[in-house]
């Protein structure tokens, strides 16, 4: 196995990049200076999970049912929301879970699973 700045085995460090999604990705972007494989996994974790964990709750919130109060006792209105957006947010959460498990398993096995577009960007960042 190749050397890492953290004195961990490459596959363990790569797995840890995904453990807390984009948070551990940022940590390993900051601390890993030598190993390009670990840097790749750190960048891929950050670039994949940060946007997904921002988009999913926003879509869910937009689609969620809401009460609108007019400031008077019982007066107000109910907006049933957009159920399709709520379902879409749950699909995003499912994608996050599936990618998280896939990335962890592949990283621990020492395999480099690269998702389209983001994986290419992560690979370029890891070369720096």
Order of alpha helices (4+ residues) and beta strands (2+ residues): alpha-alpha-alpha-beta-beta-alpha-alpha
